[in-house]
Amino acid sequence: MRVALRALAKNKMRATLTVLGIVIGVWAVILLISISQSAGLMVQEQFKTLGTNVLIVFPSSRSEGGVQQGAGTVVSLKAADADAIAKDCPSVLAASPIVGASGQLIAGNLNWYCNEISGVNTLYLTVRNWQLARGSFFTEGDIRSAAKVCVVGQTVVDNLFPTSDPLGRIIRIKKIPFHVIGVLEAKGANMFGQDQDNVVFAPISTVQKRLRGSTFNNVDVLFAAARAADRMEEATGEIKTLLREQHRIRKGVGNDFEVRNTSEIARVLNIISTVMTLLLGSVASVSLMVGGVGIMNIMLVSVTERTREIGIRMAVGARPRDILRQFLVEAILLSTLGGLIGVVLGIAVAIGVTQAINNYLVYAQWPVSISMTSIVIALVFAGSVGMFFGFYPARKASKLDPIEALRYE
């Protein structure tokens, strides 16, 4: 090691330029893998904001003149369907019907437009994996009596109650007064930039009767949460079987509903993220190979320059394997030193790039992901590159004839 360090110190500029190739390679590997993994984590977090293991049940589509009208054109779902799913499907943790509305919210002399005023049941927050920041959610009694109470998101609070506590205050929705009984925990924007906190939740019966003016019991959609990710398919089958029974659909007749599984979307996106990580890592690895070629080139030059030194070593008893080991140590030292510098630089740049993305894309909020696995792989690969590309010059040095080496000028 001492001899290797002295040999490298004699040609500082040449050693620095050689190390630079490995530094860039390791830096690129860590940076690209970090950015790719951060993107994957962001996608996973966005799906968590929708809810854990969520299944969405839509009314089916209707066909007119051979043309499909799209999901939701058939009125087939009722609030009782959600109750039956929660009660009779063992793989389902909770379920909630949803009826939607939108409109202007007024509190005092302030107003705010909300495009998501949803009527839900008491299990909705469980389905969506959503917590209350303060206050309470409405009860079964509120649903039975169509009570004029609501729970609001943080955006609504910021715009209607910027300097006061919203709990116990009144919000007018379509001229109907609602008492605010709870405030939801902030979720932020989703991956499409839509504000998830600009929401109002009220008892489903209240929204149906008072905001939509409907006396029917049909609902827009059903949300259900499976008990675990590995029970999504099982839950989907149970829901389909139950709803066919509930709707008295005869054998051979198509369903009047559709069940969509959000975990399938998440799985596909996760596969894409993994493939992108491998692809970017492979591209970055090319930089390491280029750095390895640089090491081989410099080591060949070093062997040529030190031919007389090699002859003297052999003359005083050095064996071929000693010469081989000496030059291999120098090559590995170069690559390992470059790897360590590349790791530090890669981590720093990855953090900086992630922060820059978050500053530029307000809704992105990419997490910083520095994979210890990628660091270890980059370092091991850097050392392996040094050994691989340093072997040929080292072997060439060990095969020199001592007499010819001593006579070399």
Stockholm file with secondary structure:
# STOCKHOLM 1.0

chainA/1-409         MRVALRALAKNKMRATLTVLGIVIGVWAVILLISISQSAGLMVQEQFKTLGTNVLIVFPSSRSEGGVQQGAGTVVSLKAADADAIAKDCPSVLAASPIVGASGQLIAGNLNWYCNEISGVNTLYLTVRNWQLARGSFFTEGDIRSAAKVCVVGQTVVDNLFPTSDPLGRIIRIKKIPFHVIGVLEAKGANMFGQDQDNVVFAPISTVQKRLRGSTFNNVDVLFAAARAADRMEEATGEIKTLLREQHRIRKGVGNDFEVRNTSEIARVLNIISTVMTLLLGSVASVSLMVGGVGIMNIMLVSVTERTREIGIRMAVGARPRDILRQFLVEAILLSTLGGLIGVVLGIAVAIGVTQAINNYLVYAQWPVSISMTSIVIALVFAGSVGMFFGFYPARKASKLDPIEALRYE
#=GR chainA/1-409 SS CHHHHHHHHHTHHHHHHHHHHHHHHHHHHHHHHHHHHHHHHHHHHHHHHHCTTEEEEEECEEEETTEEEEETCSCCCBHHHHHHHHHHCTTEEEEEEEEEEEEEEEETTEEEEEEEEEEECTTHHHHHTCCEEEECCCCHHHHHTTCCEEEECHHHHHHHCSSSCCTTCEEEETTEEEEEEEEECCCCBCTTSCBTTSCEEEEHHHIIIIISCCCCCBCSEEEEEESSGGGHHHHHHHHHHHHHHHTTCCTTSCCSEEEEEHHHHHHHHHHHHHHHHHHHHHHHHHHHHHHHHHHHHHHHHHHHHTHHHHHHHHHTTCCHHHHHHHHHHHHHHHHHHHHHHHHHHHHHHHHHHHHHHHHHSTTTCCCCCCCHHHHHHHHHHHHHHHHHHHHHHHHHHHTSCHHHHHTCC
#=GC SS_cons         CHHHHHHHHHTHHHHHHHHHHHHHHHHHHHHHHHHHHHHHHHHHHHHHHHCTTEEEEEECEEEETTEEEEETCSCCCBHHHHHHHHHHCTTEEEEEEEEEEEEEEEETTEEEEEEEEEEECTTHHHHHTCCEEEECCCCHHHHHTTCCEEEECHHHHHHHCSSSCCTTCEEEETTEEEEEEEEECCCCBCTTSCBTTSCEEEEHHHIIIIISCCCCCBCSEEEEEESSGGGHHHHHHHHHHHHHHHTTCCTTSCCSEEEEEHHHHHHHHHHHHHHHHHHHHHHHHHHHHHHHHHHHHHHHHHHHHTHHHHHHHHHTTCCHHHHHHHHHHHHHHHHHHHHHHHHHHHHHHHHHHHHHHHHHSTTTCCCCCCCHHHHHHHHHHHHHHHHHHHHHHHHHHHTSCHHHHHTCC
//
